[in-house]
Amino acid sequence: MRNRTTVYVAAVVVVIAAVVAVIVSTRGNTTTSTTTTTASSGASAVTPAILTNALTVKKVPASPLNMGGSSFDANLVNAAWTQWTGLSAHNASSLNTYQSSSSGTGRAGVDAATPSINIGFSDVPLNFAGQDVADTTKFVQVPIALGGVAVITNIRFKTSSTVTNQFGTATTTNVTSTGATSGKSCAAQVASTPVALDGTTLGNIFAGSITTWNNAAVLAQNPALLVKVNVPVAGKDQLESVNCLTLTTKATIAVDSRTAGSGTTFIFRDYLAKVDPTQFPTASSAAFASASATFSTSATLAPAVAGLDGSIGYVEYGYALQNHLASLRLKNAAGMTVSLSAASVSAAASAGLAAITANASCPGGFSAAGPSTYSAAAVTTTCFSITDVNADAAYPIAGFSYAIVPKTIADATVATVTTKFLLYLSQSGAGTNSANTFGQNLAAAQAYVPLPAADEVVSSGLIDQINAGANMNATD
């Protein structure tokens, strides 16, 4: 694989996470499941006083704490960091800006013998096949965001084409939305009805066995993407319907992939492992072998797709929006074709977490047992995945993202700053606090789905495991 060397505009990121104790009904989904968590010191709601303490610090560490990892989380963490540091000069002295790279970097940095990262962010849980953290029990994984992986494309269309039929060959001009008929141009058609694919076809594209946009399987799933073009019939021009995907300016598909270690890739491959297990037998963070180019972050992959005709890639949804890229509609496990939106990701979270809760093999971690029994070692792929859930409104490539921190932090000042910022990031605020203050209130503006209230409770319970809760009430 080769790397394209174009200079790309940095983008802010997205999304997602969650360890869940209670399953709640969310937007765009009619399925409701409610469970009761086991009582523990961390399983109660955060009081307004504790939230107020999270707004500012008074004592700062000897050097600012480093944050970094998943590019999936970058947009949300950066937005929250900017607002939190603006609340106090001490806040600004406590943390360094987020270093966006990959989930693997986030996990490795916080787990190193001499940690290079104090708060690591990852879309991949610590405990999975091939995991790279030797002792997962030393860490807490805090849900901080929930989001969807956008499969993005850059498909451009001809303004004229050569058509041959039994009456002859002619160069024809495609109808435009302002032309003599009421038809739309291909660009307008795809803008109003984005390209749709099922999981098998998408898997074939990323496996390299489907290499063109006019492949029969792709055309069969997009019968409505038609325009009228003039073709010769019995010596006269006549308008006939032609599928837009046969009129692309570049028929060959160029696959763009993240480099190895990406959590966004892990969520995407987790989905492909369910819909196309022959070609993708397990979830992993490996780059796609079919890729013509690989990129270390979503912030570089998104503009690469924007700049290359015929290309396809995958990023957190916020990057697709920022780069004005079309996102594929995907067929889910219920057989419904669904667009990526906050509502469809929420539907996936609700149905997916209900299934996890009902799974007897998930006694801790993301199950209904909640913070009192949570252990990083209990979080397996089965017990965190919400891809390809069987619900009509669910977007099939959704996932969680986490902040990973040590359970024991020797420096009390570092522990307090870590606790306060994670509370700020994972909560939406309550009581007398401003409705626009806390991190989850910034999620929607960054194209994330805010954590439901029940998930905020789980996050606070997990944060309370840091130094056995010694820093939760600290006024610093």
VOPAGU-2260 file (C-alpha; in pm, 1 decimal, decimal comma):
REM VOPAGU-2260
SITE   aa  ch    i         X         Y         Z
SITE  MET   A    0       0,0       0,0       0,0
SITE  ARG   A    1     114,9     348,7     -67,3
SITE  ASN   A    2      49,4     671,3     119,8
SITE  ARG   A    3     -79,3     978,6     -60,1
SITE  THR   A    4     114,0    1282,7      55,9
SITE  THR   A    5    -140,8    1556,5       2,5
SITE  VAL   A    6    -157,3    1810,0     284,4
SITE  TYR   A    7    -490,4    1775,4     459,6
SITE  VAL   A    8    -693,0    2013,4     669,3
SITE  ALA   A    9    -709,1    1897,0    1028,2
SITE  ALA   A   10   -1053,0    1800,6    1141,3
SITE  VAL   A   11   -1213,1    1765,5    1474,2
SITE  VAL   A   12   -1359,3    1439,3    1582,0
SITE  VAL   A   13   -1634,7    1249,0    1718,1
SITE  VAL   A   14   -1777,5    1015,4    1935,2
SITE  ILE   A   15   -1847,9     751,5    2158,8
SITE  ALA   A   16   -1864,0     528,1    2433,3
SITE  ALA   A   17   -2040,2     347,3    2697,6
SITE  VAL   A   18   -2044,1     102,0    2974,7
SITE  VAL   A   19   -2402,6      61,5    3068,1
SITE  ALA   A   20   -2605,1     -17,3    3374,0
SITE  VAL   A   21   -2952,5      80,8    3263,3
SITE  ILE   A   22   -3094,8      53,4    2914,6
SITE  VAL   A   23   -3318,1     340,9    2819,4
SITE  SER   A   24   -3539,3     419,4    2527,7
SITE  THR   A   25   -3379,5     670,7    2290,5
SITE  ARG   A   26   -3476,8     877,9    1989,4
SITE  GLY   A   27   -3585,0     697,1    1678,5
SITE  ASN   A   28   -3651,0     363,0    1853,9
SITE  THR   A   29   -3962,8     216,5    2007,5
SITE  THR   A   30   -3789,5     -63,2    2197,8
SITE  THR   A   31   -3762,2       3,5    2572,5
SITE  SER   A   32   -3578,6    -206,7    2828,2
SITE  THR   A   33   -3527,2    -105,6    3189,2
SITE  THR   A   34   -3301,0    -266,2    3446,1
SITE  THR   A   35   -3193,0    -185,4    3798,2
SITE  THR   A   36   -2825,9    -156,6    3886,2
SITE  THR   A   37   -2662,2    -301,8    4191,0
SITE  ALA   A   38   -2618,7     -37,4    4456,5
SITE  SER   A   39   -2264,0      80,6    4518,8
SITE  SER   A   40   -2081,8     397,3    4610,8
SITE  GLY   A   41   -2045,5     474,7    4239,9
SITE  ALA   A   42   -2394,0     375,3    4124,6
SITE  SER   A   43   -2579,7     682,6    4248,1
SITE  ALA   A   44   -2629,2    1003,8    4056,4
SITE  VAL   A   45   -2362,5    1271,4    4085,9
SITE  THR   A   46   -2472,7    1548,2    4318,7
SITE  PRO   A   47   -2474,1    1912,9    4206,0
SITE  ALA   A   48   -2198,9    1984,1    4461,3
SITE  ILE   A   49   -1967,4    1723,5    4305,5
SITE  LEU   A   50   -2043,4    1856,8    3959,8
SITE  THR   A   51   -1967,2    2210,2    4075,2
SITE  ASN   A   52   -1631,3    2088,2    4207,7
SITE  ALA   A   53   -1560,1    1944,7    3862,6
SITE  LEU   A   54   -1575,8    2287,2    3699,6
SITE  THR   A   55   -1246,0    2419,4    3830,4
SITE  VAL   A   56    -919,4    2310,6    3988,4
SITE  LYS   A   57    -710,7    2509,8    4234,7
SITE  LYS   A   58    -393,2    2304,4    4258,8
SITE  VAL   A   59    -221,6    2209,9    3934,6
SITE  PRO   A   60      17,3    1920,2    3869,3
SITE  ALA   A   61     388,6    1981,4    3823,5
SITE  SER   A   62     340,6    1948,4    3448,0
SITE  PRO   A   63      17,1    1944,6    3246,7
SITE  LEU   A   64    -140,3    1603,4    3195,0
SITE  ASN   A   65    -128,1    1453,1    2846,9
SITE  MET   A   66    -442,1    1332,8    2670,4
SITE  GLY   A   67    -448,1    1144,7    2343,4
SITE  GLY   A   68    -547,9     847,6    2135,3
SITE  SER   A   69    -852,8     780,4    1922,7
SITE  SER   A   70    -923,1    1030,0    1646,1
SITE  PHE   A   71   -1284,4     920,5    1685,6
SITE  ASP   A   72   -1298,1    1111,4    2017,4
SITE  ALA   A   73   -1097,8    1415,5    1915,6
SITE  ASN   A   74   -1381,7    1653,0    1828,9
SITE  LEU   A   75   -1569,2    1597,7    2153,3
SITE  VAL   A   76   -1262,9    1600,2    2379,6
SITE  ASN   A   77   -1125,0    1913,7    2213,3
SITE  ALA   A   78   -1458,5    2096,0    2246,7
SITE  ALA   A   79   -1487,1    2000,7    2614,0
SITE  TRP   A   80   -1120,2    2079,8    2681,8
SITE  THR   A   81   -1157,4    2426,9    2528,6
SITE  GLN   A   82   -1462,9    2506,8    2738,9
SITE  TRP   A   83   -1327,3    2354,2    3061,2
SITE  THR   A   84    -991,2    2531,4    3040,7
SITE  GLY   A   85   -1173,3    2859,8    2985,0
SITE  LEU   A   86   -1345,2    2831,9    3323,2
SITE  SER   A   87   -1024,7    2892,6    3522,1
SITE  ALA   A   88    -661,6    2979,0    3467,4
SITE  HIS   A   89    -576,4    2674,3    3677,4
SITE  ASN   A   90    -781,8    2453,1    3449,1
SITE  ALA   A   91    -578,4    2577,2    3154,3
SITE  SER   A   92    -259,2    2483,2    3338,7
SITE  SER   A   93    -377,0    2130,9    3419,4
SITE  LEU   A   94    -415,8    1959,3    3082,2
SITE  ASN   A   95    -240,2    1958,7    2748,2
SITE  THR   A   96    -437,9    1969,5    2425,6
SITE  TYR   A   97    -565,1    1639,1    2291,1
SITE  GLN   A   98    -320,0    1455,4    2066,2
SITE  SER   A   99    -529,0    1282,9    1800,8
SITE  SER   A  100    -379,3     962,7    1659,2
SITE  SER   A  101    -533,5     618,0    1710,5
SITE  SER   A  102    -691,2     400,0    1977,2
SITE  GLY   A  103    -377,6     187,4    1984,8
SITE  THR   A  104    -168,9     492,2    2071,5
SITE  GLY   A  105    -411,3     583,7    2349,4
SITE  ARG   A  106    -397,0     238,5    2507,1
SITE  ALA   A  107     -20,0     197,6    2466,3
SITE  GLY   A  108      53,9     545,8    2597,4
SITE  VAL   A  109    -136,9     502,5    2921,1
SITE  ASP   A  110      -3,8     147,0    2972,6
SITE  ALA   A  111     365,9     220,5    2911,8
SITE  ALA   A  112     619,7     160,2    3190,4
SITE  THR   A  113     669,7     536,2    3186,6
SITE  PRO   A  114     329,2     653,8    3060,7
SITE  SER   A  115     336,7     913,5    2785,1
SITE  ILE   A  116     -38,7     969,4    2821,4
SITE  ASN   A  117    -228,7    1026,4    3146,4
SITE  ILE   A  118    -574,3     988,0    2993,0
SITE  GLY   A  119    -587,2     753,9    2694,5
SITE  PHE   A  120    -886,2     737,7    2461,6
SITE  SER   A  121    -983,9     425,2    2269,3
SITE  ASP   A  122   -1278,1     283,1    2075,1
SITE  VAL   A  123   -1136,1     -64,4    2137,0
SITE  PRO   A  124   -1192,0    -217,7    2480,5
SITE  LEU   A  125    -886,0    -324,4    2675,5
SITE  ASN   A  126    -989,1    -689,3    2676,3
SITE  PHE   A  127   -1030,7    -834,1    2327,0
SITE  ALA   A  128    -864,3   -1097,9    2114,0
SITE  GLY   A  129    -517,2    -966,1    2041,5
SITE  GLN   A  130    -539,3    -691,1    2304,6
SITE  ASP   A  131    -218,3    -507,3    2377,9
SITE  VAL   A  132    -254,0    -429,1    2751,7
SITE  ALA   A  133    -112,2    -705,6    2970,5
SITE  ASP   A  134    -304,5    -631,7    3292,5
SITE  THR   A  135    -642,3    -478,2    3216,9
SITE  THR   A  136    -746,2    -486,0    3583,3
SITE  LYS   A  137    -517,2    -188,7    3655,9
SITE  PHE   A  138    -740,7      44,4    3455,2
SITE  VAL   A  139   -1086,4     193,1    3445,6
SITE  GLN   A  140   -1262,0     248,4    3110,8
SITE  VAL   A  141   -1506,6     538,9    3128,8
SITE  PRO   A  142   -1774,6     586,2    2861,7
SITE  ILE   A  143   -1737,5     934,9    2718,2
SITE  ALA   A  144   -1906,0     925,6    2378,3
SITE  LEU   A  145   -2144,0     738,3    2151,4
SITE  GLY   A  146   -2126,9     765,2    1775,9
SITE  GLY   A  147   -2148,6     610,0    1431,4
SITE  VAL   A  148   -1891,5     520,9    1167,8
SITE  ALA   A  149   -1974,4     692,4     839,3
SITE  VAL   A  150   -1885,2     506,2     520,5
SITE  ILE   A  151   -1795,8     805,0     301,9
SITE  THR   A  152   -1767,1     830,9     -74,8
SITE  ASN   A  153   -1667,2    1073,4    -345,5
SITE  ILE   A  154   -1859,8     977,0    -660,0
SITE  ARG   A  155   -1867,5    1224,4    -947,4
SITE  PHE   A  156   -2076,0    1198,4   -1263,1
SITE  LYS   A  157   -2041,8    1269,9   -1632,2
SITE  THR   A  158   -2229,1    1558,5   -1790,2
SITE  SER   A  159   -2239,6    1366,8   -2116,0
SITE  SER   A  160   -2200,7    1004,1   -2215,4
SITE  THR   A  161   -2180,9     773,6   -2513,1
SITE  VAL   A  162   -2475,3     535,1   -2533,0
SITE  THR   A  163   -2506,8     244,2   -2775,4
SITE  ASN   A  164   -2821,8      47,4   -2846,3
SITE  GLN   A  165   -2969,6    -148,7   -3137,3
SITE  PHE   A  166   -3033,5     171,8   -3330,8
SITE  GLY   A  167   -2683,0     310,9   -3310,9
SITE  THR   A  168   -2435,7     505,7   -3097,6
SITE  ALA   A  169   -2464,0     866,2   -2988,6
SITE  THR   A  170   -2299,5    1106,8   -2749,2
SITE  THR   A  171   -2577,1    1226,5   -2524,3
SITE  THR   A  172   -2617,0    1507,2   -2274,4
SITE  ASN   A  173   -2750,0    1412,4   -1933,1
SITE  VAL   A  174   -3061,5    1594,1   -1819,1
SITE  THR   A  175   -2999,1    1850,0   -1546,8
SITE  SER   A  176   -3238,3    1964,3   -1276,2
SITE  THR   A  177   -3283,2    2294,2   -1466,1
SITE  GLY   A  178   -3312,3    2136,5   -1808,2
SITE  ALA   A  179   -3603,4    2087,3   -2046,0
SITE  THR   A  180   -3751,0    1801,5   -1839,9
SITE  SER   A  181   -3832,7    1766,8   -1474,5
SITE  GLY   A  182   -3554,9    1511,5   -1422,8
SITE  LYS   A  183   -3263,0    1560,1   -1185,7
SITE  SER   A  184   -2893,7    1536,2   -1260,7
SITE  CYS   A  185   -2705,6    1240,9   -1117,2
SITE  ALA   A  186   -2542,7    1464,7    -857,5
SITE  ALA   A  187   -2884,2    1585,6    -746,6
SITE  GLN   A  188   -3023,9    1232,5    -743,4
SITE  VAL   A  189   -2745,4    1099,3    -522,0
SITE  ALA   A  190   -2765,3    1403,8    -294,3
SITE  SER   A  191   -3135,5    1338,2    -229,7
SITE  THR   A  192   -3109,8     955,6    -230,1
SITE  PRO   A  193   -2760,3     848,9    -120,8
SITE  VAL   A  194   -2612,8     524,7    -247,1
SITE  ALA   A  195   -2735,6     225,0     -44,2
SITE  LEU   A  196   -2552,6    -103,5      17,9
SITE  ASP   A  197   -2600,1    -418,7     220,2
SITE  GLY   A  198   -2326,0    -559,3     439,0
SITE  THR   A  199   -2216,8    -829,7     197,0
SITE  THR   A  200   -2163,3    -583,6     -87,1
SITE  LEU   A  201   -1981,5    -338,7     139,7
SITE  GLY   A  202   -1762,7    -623,2     264,1
SITE  ASN   A  203   -1681,0    -721,4     -94,7
SITE  ILE   A  204   -1570,8    -364,0    -171,2
SITE  PHE   A  205   -1336,1    -350,3     128,1
SITE  ALA   A  206   -1211,9    -701,6      59,2
SITE  GLY   A  207   -1127,6    -595,1    -296,7
SITE  SER   A  208   -1360,9    -835,6    -479,2
SITE  ILE   A  209   -1591,2    -555,2    -600,7
SITE  THR   A  210   -1380,9    -286,3    -766,8
SITE  THR   A  211   -1622,0     -71,1    -972,2
SITE  TRP   A  212   -1925,1     144,7    -897,7
SITE  ASN   A  213   -2114,8      -6,2   -1190,3
SITE  ASN   A  214   -2085,0    -359,4   -1049,2
SITE  ALA   A  215   -2413,0    -550,8   -1089,1
SITE  ALA   A  216   -2455,3    -596,3    -710,7
SITE  VAL   A  217   -2417,2    -221,7    -650,8
SITE  LEU   A  218   -2659,7    -132,6    -931,4
SITE  ALA   A  219   -2917,9    -383,4    -808,6
SITE  GLN   A  220   -2933,9    -210,3    -468,8
SITE  ASN   A  221   -2979,6     135,2    -620,5
SITE  PRO   A  222   -3257,2     101,5    -880,6
SITE  ALA   A  223   -3391,6     452,0    -813,9
SITE  LEU   A  224   -3069,9     635,1    -906,4
SITE  LEU   A  225   -3183,7     708,6   -1260,9
SITE  VAL   A  226   -3158,6    1001,8   -1499,3
SITE  LYS   A  227   -3297,5    1053,0   -1848,2
SITE  VAL   A  228   -3046,2    1074,9   -2130,4
SITE  ASN   A  229   -3096,6    1123,3   -2503,7
SITE  VAL   A  230   -3025,5     803,8   -2696,9
SITE  PRO   A  231   -3085,7     720,6   -3064,9
SITE  VAL   A  232   -3404,4     523,7   -3125,8
SITE  ALA   A  233   -3512,1     454,9   -3486,2
SITE  GLY   A  234   -3305,6     746,5   -3607,8
SITE  LYS   A  235   -3443,9     988,1   -3348,9
SITE  ASP   A  236   -3320,1    1096,3   -3008,3
SITE  GLN   A  237   -3537,8     968,4   -2727,8
SITE  LEU   A  238   -3510,4    1007,8   -2352,1
SITE  GLU   A  239   -3428,6     680,7   -2178,4
SITE  SER   A  240   -3354,4     598,8   -1814,1
SITE  VAL   A  241   -2992,8     522,7   -1722,1
SITE  ASN   A  242   -2856,9     431,9   -1377,4
SITE  CYS   A  243   -2629,0     707,0   -1250,9
SITE  LEU   A  244   -2373,4     455,0   -1125,7
SITE  THR   A  245   -2301,2     368,0   -1488,2
SITE  LEU   A  246   -2225,2     735,8   -1557,0
SITE  THR   A  247   -1949,2     792,9   -1301,1
SITE  THR   A  248   -1646,9     988,5   -1420,1
SITE  LYS   A  249   -1427,8     720,9   -1262,1
SITE  ALA   A  250   -1570,3     369,9   -1250,4
SITE  THR   A  251   -1289,8     217,1   -1041,5
SITE  ILE   A  252   -1334,7     226,1    -663,3
SITE  ALA   A  253   -1033,7     348,2    -461,0
SITE  VAL   A  254   -1044,3     216,0    -103,8
SITE  ASP   A  255    -898,3     436,1     170,7
SITE  SER   A  256    -815,0     275,0     506,5
SITE  ARG   A  257    -683,9     381,0     843,6
SITE  THR   A  258    -343,7     244,8     942,8
SITE  ALA   A  259    -324,1     -41,1    1192,3
SITE  GLY   A  260    -438,6      34,8    1547,0
SITE  SER   A  261    -744,1     243,4    1461,9
SITE  GLY   A  262   -1047,2     205,2    1688,0
SITE  THR   A  263   -1268,7     331,9    1406,3
SITE  THR   A  264   -1143,0      36,9    1200,2
SITE  PHE   A  265   -1217,2    -194,8    1493,2
SITE  ILE   A  266   -1582,9     -85,6    1505,7
SITE  PHE   A  267   -1611,5    -115,2    1126,9
SITE  ARG   A  268   -1445,8    -458,7    1118,7
SITE  ASP   A  269   -1662,7    -572,3    1409,2
SITE  TYR   A  270   -1961,6    -498,3    1184,0
SITE  LEU   A  271   -1804,6    -672,0     882,4
SITE  ALA   A  272   -1726,1    -977,9    1095,2
SITE  LYS   A  273   -2100,7   -1014,8    1155,8
SITE  VAL   A  274   -2223,2    -954,9     799,9
SITE  ASP   A  275   -1933,2   -1111,8     606,0
SITE  PRO   A  276   -1753,6   -1356,3     839,6
SITE  THR   A  277   -1595,2   -1549,2     552,9
SITE  GLN   A  278   -1384,0   -1252,7     443,1
SITE  PHE   A  279   -1366,3   -1085,1     786,9
SITE  PRO   A  280   -1371,2   -1364,5    1048,1
SITE  THR   A  281   -1293,5   -1146,0    1351,2
SITE  ALA   A  282   -1295,3    -785,1    1458,2
SITE  SER   A  283    -952,5    -624,5    1448,0
SITE  SER   A  284    -773,0    -294,0    1400,8
SITE  ALA   A  285    -579,3    -409,6    1095,0
SITE  ALA   A  286    -565,1    -191,2     785,8
SITE  PHE   A  287    -757,2    -317,8     482,5
SITE  ALA   A  288    -531,8    -501,3     238,2
SITE  SER   A  289    -739,2    -370,5     -54,7
SITE  ALA   A  290    -657,1      -7,2      28,2
SITE  SER   A  291    -478,8     209,5    -224,5
SITE  ALA   A  292    -378,3     443,5      59,4
SITE  THR   A  293    -376,6     441,4     439,8
SITE  PHE   A  294    -408,3     728,6     687,7
SITE  SER   A  295    -315,5     760,1    1053,1
SITE  THR   A  296    -623,4     961,2    1157,9
SITE  SER   A  297    -981,0    1028,5    1051,0
SITE  ALA   A  298    -876,8    1392,2    1014,0
SITE  THR   A  299    -647,0    1297,8     725,3
SITE  LEU   A  300    -859,2    1022,8     572,0
SITE  ALA   A  301   -1174,2    1235,0     530,1
SITE  PRO   A  302   -1017,6    1509,9     315,1
SITE  ALA   A  303    -831,0    1241,1     119,2
SITE  VAL   A  304   -1164,9    1094,2      12,1
SITE  ALA   A  305   -1291,7    1445,6     -60,4
SITE  GLY   A  306   -1000,5    1498,4    -297,1
SITE  LEU   A  307   -1009,9    1173,2    -493,6
SITE  ASP   A  308   -1281,7    1087,7    -744,1
SITE  GLY   A  309   -1424,6     737,3    -703,4
SITE  SER   A  310   -1294,2     685,3    -350,8
SITE  ILE   A  311   -1453,2     525,4     -44,1
SITE  GLY   A  312   -1343,9     530,4     320,0
SITE  TYR   A  313   -1477,6     539,2     676,6
SITE  VAL   A  314   -1459,3     798,5     953,4
SITE  GLU   A  315   -1651,2     914,3    1254,9
SITE  TYR   A  316   -1963,1    1096,1    1139,3
SITE  GLY   A  317   -1839,8    1442,8    1235,3
SITE  TYR   A  318   -1554,8    1420,5     984,4
SITE  ALA   A  319   -1800,0    1336,0     706,8
SITE  LEU   A  320   -2004,8    1644,0     790,9
SITE  GLN   A  321   -1702,7    1870,8     812,1
SITE  ASN   A  322   -1571,9    1758,5     474,8
SITE  HIS   A  323   -1916,7    1766,0     307,3
SITE  LEU   A  324   -1893,6    1400,5     210,4
SITE  ALA   A  325   -2183,4    1170,9     127,7
SITE  SER   A  326   -2240,8     887,9     375,8
SITE  LEU   A  327   -2377,8     558,2     246,6
SITE  ARG   A  328   -2716,2     431,9     355,9
SITE  LEU   A  329   -2677,7      78,1     490,9
SITE  LYS   A  330   -2911,7    -219,1     523,9
SITE  ASN   A  331   -2931,5    -330,4     887,8
SITE  ALA   A  332   -2999,7    -669,2    1044,9
SITE  ALA   A  333   -3375,0    -601,1    1038,2
SITE  GLY   A  334   -3358,0    -559,6     660,2
SITE  MET   A  335   -3416,5    -183,6     670,2
SITE  THR   A  336   -3201,5      67,4     479,0
SITE  VAL   A  337   -3097,3     332,5     731,1
SITE  SER   A  338   -2908,7     662,2     712,5
SITE  LEU   A  339   -2653,8     762,7     974,4
SITE  SER   A  340   -2803,7    1009,5    1221,7
SITE  ALA   A  341   -2819,3    1074,0    1595,1
SITE  ALA   A  342   -3155,3     897,1    1607,5
SITE  SER   A  343   -3033,3     584,1    1426,0
SITE  VAL   A  344   -2722,4     559,6    1648,5
SITE  SER   A  345   -2939,6     600,3    1959,4
SITE  ALA   A  346   -3164,9     322,6    1832,1
SITE  ALA   A  347   -2860,0      98,3    1789,1
SITE  ALA   A  348   -2743,4     176,2    2142,0
SITE  SER   A  349   -3082,2     103,9    2296,7
SITE  ALA   A  350   -3139,9    -227,5    2118,2
SITE  GLY   A  351   -2775,9    -332,9    2138,3
SITE  LEU   A  352   -2740,3    -267,5    2508,4
SITE  ALA   A  353   -3066,9    -449,0    2576,9
SITE  ALA   A  354   -2923,0    -754,3    2402,1
SITE  ILE   A  355   -2600,1    -728,4    2602,9
SITE  THR   A  356   -2795,0    -703,2    2928,0
SITE  ALA   A  357   -2992,3   -1016,1    2838,7
SITE  ASN   A  358   -2671,7   -1206,8    2760,8
SITE  ALA   A  359   -2590,9   -1430,7    3057,4
SITE  SER   A  360   -2224,2   -1441,5    2951,6
SITE  CYS   A  361   -2186,4   -1068,3    3029,2
SITE  PRO   A  362   -2205,9   -1050,2    3412,5
SITE  GLY   A  363   -1996,4    -734,6    3438,0
SITE  GLY   A  364   -1864,8    -456,4    3222,1
SITE  PHE   A  365   -2141,1    -326,8    2998,9
SITE  SER   A  366   -2416,6    -541,3    3143,2
SITE  ALA   A  367   -2690,0    -436,9    3384,3
SITE  ALA   A  368   -2468,8    -532,6    3680,2
SITE  GLY   A  369   -2310,0    -193,9    3643,1
SITE  PRO   A  370   -2023,0     -23,4    3824,3
SITE  SER   A  371   -2028,5    -236,1    4138,6
SITE  THR   A  372   -1905,5    -541,3    3948,0
SITE  TYR   A  373   -1736,4    -372,0    3654,7
SITE  SER   A  374   -1399,3    -510,8    3554,6
SITE  ALA   A  375   -1201,5    -426,6    3244,1
SITE  ALA   A  376   -1133,6    -798,9    3210,1
SITE  ALA   A  377   -1509,4    -859,5    3170,7
SITE  VAL   A  378   -1539,6    -632,6    2867,8
SITE  THR   A  379   -1517,8    -861,3    2566,6
SITE  THR   A  380   -1622,9    -795,9    2209,1
SITE  THR   A  381   -1950,7    -975,5    2278,5
SITE  CYS   A  382   -2015,9    -762,7    2585,1
SITE  PHE   A  383   -1965,3    -421,5    2427,7
SITE  SER   A  384   -2058,2    -446,5    2060,6
SITE  ILE   A  385   -2366,9    -266,1    1928,2
SITE  THR   A  386   -2298,2    -318,6    1558,5
SITE  ASP   A  387   -2559,5    -478,9    1331,1
SITE  VAL   A  388   -2832,3    -496,2    1596,7
SITE  ASN   A  389   -3173,3    -624,2    1492,3
SITE  ALA   A  390   -3389,5    -312,3    1521,6
SITE  ASP   A  391   -3572,1    -133,9    1239,4
SITE  ALA   A  392   -3434,8     213,6    1315,2
SITE  ALA   A  393   -3078,7     112,1    1409,3
SITE  TYR   A  394   -2776,1     225,8    1209,3
SITE  PRO   A  395   -2558,5     -86,0    1180,8
SITE  ILE   A  396   -2208,4      59,4    1243,4
SITE  ALA   A  397   -2230,9     224,4    1585,6
SITE  GLY   A  398   -1999,7     194,4    1881,4
SITE  PHE   A  399   -1865,6     319,5    2211,8
SITE  SER   A  400   -1548,4     501,7    2303,3
SITE  TYR   A  401   -1371,3     522,1    2636,5
SITE  ALA   A  402   -1132,8     724,1    2846,4
SITE  ILE   A  403    -879,5     482,7    2997,6
SITE  VAL   A  404    -705,4     578,3    3321,3
SITE  PRO   A  405    -527,7     388,9    3600,9
SITE  LYS   A  406    -741,0     281,2    3895,0
SITE  THR   A  407    -461,1     396,2    4126,5
SITE  ILE   A  408    -295,4     735,1    4072,6
SITE  ALA   A  409     -22,1     806,1    4328,7
SITE  ASP   A  410     -14,0    1184,1    4287,7
SITE  ALA   A  411    -327,8    1320,0    4457,2
SITE  THR   A  412    -324,0    1638,2    4247,4
SITE  VAL   A  413    -305,9    1439,5    3925,0
SITE  ALA   A  414    -584,3    1212,3    4050,1
SITE  THR   A  415    -806,5    1509,7    4133,3
SITE  VAL   A  416    -754,0    1679,6    3796,3
SITE  THR   A  417    -817,0    1349,8    3615,7
SITE  THR   A  418   -1134,0    1286,5    3815,9
SITE  LYS   A  419   -1267,0    1639,5    3763,7
SITE  PHE   A  420   -1207,7    1649,7    3389,7
SITE  LEU   A  421   -1358,1    1304,7    3331,0
SITE  LEU   A  422   -1665,9    1404,8    3530,4
SITE  TYR   A  423   -1689,3    1723,9    3328,6
SITE  LEU   A  424   -1650,5    1532,5    3000,9
SITE  SER   A  425   -1893,0    1249,9    3076,5
SITE  GLN   A  426   -2177,3    1445,2    3238,3
SITE  SER   A  427   -2440,9    1688,6    3117,4
SITE  GLY   A  428   -2464,9    1894,9    3435,1
SITE  ALA   A  429   -2741,7    1928,0    3689,9
SITE  GLY   A  430   -2882,7    2153,4    3959,2
SITE  THR   A  431   -2760,4    2510,8    3939,5
SITE  ASN   A  432   -2497,4    2439,9    3674,9
SITE  SER   A  433   -2537,1    2592,4    3331,4
SITE  ALA   A  434   -2716,7    2370,0    3079,8
SITE  ASN   A  435   -2440,3    2451,1    2833,2
SITE  THR   A  436   -2150,0    2376,8    3065,3
SITE  PHE   A  437   -2070,4    2006,2    3071,3
SITE  GLY   A  438   -1913,8    1787,1    2804,4
SITE  GLN   A  439   -2219,6    1586,4    2702,9
SITE  ASN   A  440   -2403,7    1910,5    2626,3
SITE  LEU   A  441   -2143,2    1966,9    2354,5
SITE  ALA   A  442   -2186,6    1623,7    2194,7
SITE  ALA   A  443   -2463,8    1699,6    1946,3
SITE  ALA   A  444   -2283,1    2004,0    1805,5
SITE  GLN   A  445   -1982,5    1780,0    1735,4
SITE  ALA   A  446   -2200,1    1514,5    1559,6
SITE  TYR   A  447   -2195,4    1276,7    1857,3
SITE  VAL   A  448   -2491,7    1127,3    2033,7
SITE  PRO   A  449   -2503,4    1247,0    2398,0
SITE  LEU   A  450   -2481,5     971,7    2655,6
SITE  PRO   A  451   -2826,6     894,6    2799,9
SITE  ALA   A  452   -2873,8     986,6    3166,6
SITE  ALA   A  453   -2839,6     623,8    3276,7
SITE  ASP   A  454   -2503,7     598,8    3103,2
SITE  GLU   A  455   -2385,1     914,2    3277,1
SITE  VAL   A  456   -2455,3     736,7    3606,1
SITE  VAL   A  457   -2240,4     442,9    3496,9
SITE  SER   A  458   -1960,9     678,5    3391,4
SITE  SER   A  459   -1962,1     855,5    3727,6
SITE  GLY   A  460   -1956,6     519,6    3906,8
SITE  LEU   A  461   -1651,5     412,7    3711,7
SITE  ILE   A  462   -1476,1     744,5    3774,7
SITE  ASP   A  463   -1546,2     683,9    4143,5
SITE  GLN   A  464   -1322,5     374,6    4122,7
SITE  ILE   A  465   -1016,2     597,8    4071,2
SITE  ASN   A  466    -827,5     585,2    4402,5
SITE  ALA   A  467   -1140,1     421,0    4550,8
SITE  GLY   A  468   -1331,6     748,7    4519,8
SITE  ALA   A  469   -1089,6     952,6    4729,8
SITE  ASN   A  470   -1089,4    1239,7    4477,4
SITE  MET   A  471   -1458,5    1247,1    4385,5
SITE  ASN   A  472   -1548,2    1508,1    4647,2
SITE  ALA   A  473   -1217,8    1693,5    4644,7
SITE  THR   A  474   -1251,3    2071,3    4649,7
SITE  ASP   A  475    -881,1    2082,0    4560,5
